[in-house]
Amino acid sequence: MTVVRQLRAPTAAVAEPPDDLAAIEVHDLRMRYGTNDVLKGVSFTARRGEVLALLGPNGAGKTTTIEILEGFRIRSAGEVRVLGVDPGHGDERWRARLGVVLQSWRDHGKWQVRELLAHLGVYYAPYSTPRVRRPWDVDDLIDAVGLTPQAGKRVSQLSGGQRRRLDVAIGIVGRPDLLFLDEPTAGFDPEARREFHDLVHRLSDIDDTTILLTTHDLDEAEKLADRILILAGGAIIADGSPDQLSRRASADAEVRWSRDGERFVHATGDATAFVRELFQQYGEAIADLEVRRASLEDTYMAFVREYESGRGAAALRAFEEVTR
Amino acid sequence: MSVISLGRPAMGAARAGLARGRIELRHTFTNAQDLWNYIFPAVILLVVFFFMGDATVPGTSFALSSRTMPSALGMSVAFGGLVTMAIALAVDREDGTLLRAKAIPNGMTGYLVGKITLVAGMGLVSLAIQLIPGLIFLDGLSVRGASSWFTLIWVVILGMVATMPIGAIFGSLIANPRNMGMIMLPLMGLIATSGIFYPITNFPIWLQWTAQAFPIYWLGLGMRSALLPDSMASVEIGESWRHLPTVGVLGAWAVFGLVVAPIVLRRMARRESGSRVAERREKAMQRVA
């Protein structure tokens, strides 16, 4: 295609950022709309190459957080560094190292897939470095997101799943060091979802891209992320690998039994000792004994139900007791 | 965060914007809706000429339809700059095109250059679609020599520069593309008083002055000066083509627009984010359902 020309490189070489720097550093981030505190002191860091999931119920402040990091929203207070730069003052060179996957709707409907990706790639060419060649070769990129059969199709003719893959392709056409995905699989059918998860895995493998994604779906966070941050009530209430979180969540067990026709439930950190004591005390009067370890999902779902029913603060305390 | 930055990557982005404008202009020839938008004004003109029949410009024996033709071309330039630009910006903001531009380096520069290229290109195409048959079929219309062409070209360019930034301001301020009526109604009123379809020399003085404050009157006058015989200047205000005041008024609108538009555009772009686009999508979906 002759209409898309390569850009001239800028005269000054783009400095290579040191590799040991954290990709994202957030300290005591606060956001207030009017009198409503949406973020009340969020702190976390993301290491380079890490896949981080920001998990939380709807309205927890996930989108606000990610939009502040993308530089699309100005925070009320707190320290934020994204690739070493304050996103409120990020320049175009900084922008070139970020990828933002936006949910398309009907924009660029008349463009062909290949035409659009080739055009958008042109903007990244001046920011190519010896380490990261920008932009991504358009045919390789189309292949990587599995849109080769649709390369000549108009965007408006793509199916929902194909469109989201195009969204991802647009987000990564500049080979970003850091990629933001906000609720990437909202509205996906299970098949499209699985394909999308594969794509994210490939991304973090190929380029060692740092990825921050938001989701309200624990299952998705567990499948994709190296580390999960649970955001609720405007603060991070849990932070750890999926494995760590589930071990912490299942530390508590629920013991159910009946005695003389009356039913009892008790939550305990040491189920074995509790049951031993129970039998010592009541012996054969105990019946219908049941010991059940809560999975991370049980704990999280119970928390979300409580949270969404408006008993946010109480739910938060209960959840923190379990996960801390 | 600077929305528009200068420097070599920005120059590159401006070139990418030109390419973007050319691609989008090509897209307008490939679908029925855009093609209809090109042809529609010419169809309207034909209908108007049919009803004008053999009517002449008052006080002359010159065909009213031949006087209307260049005036309508001037109106078409103003319409393209004001309405096409405003709709394009409002639609692109609603569907997230603008947010995509914001998410890529120097994307806003490329987007704006692309949009200007597209709207200017579309304006020239619809101008040609109306002008060429007019030159062939209407009596009394002629582009005589270099000076006529020269007038035609500067009036069109100055008209675009005067109206596009104003259109961009409207497009930034309108929250919803479906509220375009807020612009269309006053614009229709302005067209009616700007001497496009009928000379305004017999209108009340205050109405004449009102019309002369806006670009549409001057675009009509400028196009008439390029395409009509000089004798027709006698039925204009001041019995002259008044080129200097034309440059003055259109130039003033251009300066105003070029100063204010970047401020309004920057403010609009700063407020764009994924959740805003999602909100608008949700609203639009509710309207559909």
Chai-1 contact restraints between the chains, C-beta under 6 A:
chainA,res_idxA,chainB,res_idxB,connection_type,confidence,min_distance_angstrom,max_distance_angstrom,comment,restraint_id
A,V3,B,A19,contact,1.0,0.0,6.0,A-B,restraint_1
A,V3,B,R22,contact,1.0,0.0,6.0,A-B,restraint_2
A,V3,B,I23,contact,1.0,0.0,6.0,A-B,restraint_3
A,V4,B,A19,contact,1.0,0.0,6.0,A-B,restraint_4
A,L7,B,G12,contact,1.0,0.0,6.0,A-B,restraint_5
A,R8,B,G12,contact,1.0,0.0,6.0,A-B,restraint_6
A,P10,B,R8,contact,1.0,0.0,6.0,A-B,restraint_7
A,P10,B,P9,contact,1.0,0.0,6.0,A-B,restraint_8
A,T63,B,S275,contact,1.0,0.0,6.0,A-B,restraint_9
A,E67,B,S273,contact,1.0,0.0,6.0,A-B,restraint_10
A,G71,B,M1,contact,1.0,0.0,6.0,A-B,restraint_11
A,F72,B,S273,contact,1.0,0.0,6.0,A-B,restraint_12
A,R73,B,S273,contact,1.0,0.0,6.0,A-B,restraint_13
A,E92,B,S5,contact,1.0,0.0,6.0,A-B,restraint_14
A,E92,B,P105,contact,1.0,0.0,6.0,A-B,restraint_15
A,E92,B,N106,contact,1.0,0.0,6.0,A-B,restraint_16
A,R95,B,P105,contact,1.0,0.0,6.0,A-B,restraint_17
A,A96,B,P105,contact,1.0,0.0,6.0,A-B,restraint_18
A,V100,B,A103,contact,1.0,0.0,6.0,A-B,restraint_19
A,L102,B,L99,contact,1.0,0.0,6.0,A-B,restraint_20
A,L102,B,G274,contact,1.0,0.0,6.0,A-B,restraint_21
A,W105,B,D95,contact,1.0,0.0,6.0,A-B,restraint_22
A,W105,B,G96,contact,1.0,0.0,6.0,A-B,restraint_23
A,W105,B,R281,contact,1.0,0.0,6.0,A-B,restraint_24
A,R106,B,D95,contact,1.0,0.0,6.0,A-B,restraint_25
A,D107,B,D95,contact,1.0,0.0,6.0,A-B,restraint_26
A,D107,B,G96,contact,1.0,0.0,6.0,A-B,restraint_27
A,D107,B,T97,contact,1.0,0.0,6.0,A-B,restraint_28
A,K110,B,H27,contact,1.0,0.0,6.0,A-B,restraint_29
A,V122,B,A16,contact,1.0,0.0,6.0,A-B,restraint_30
A,Y123,B,A13,contact,1.0,0.0,6.0,A-B,restraint_31
A,Y123,B,A16,contact,1.0,0.0,6.0,A-B,restraint_32
A,Y123,B,I104,contact,1.0,0.0,6.0,A-B,restraint_33
A,Y123,B,P105,contact,1.0,0.0,6.0,A-B,restraint_34
A,Y123,B,N106,contact,1.0,0.0,6.0,A-B,restraint_35
A,Y123,B,G107,contact,1.0,0.0,6.0,A-B,restraint_36
A,P126,B,P9,contact,1.0,0.0,6.0,A-B,restraint_37
A,P126,B,G12,contact,1.0,0.0,6.0,A-B,restraint_38
A,D182,B,G274,contact,1.0,0.0,6.0,A-B,restraint_39
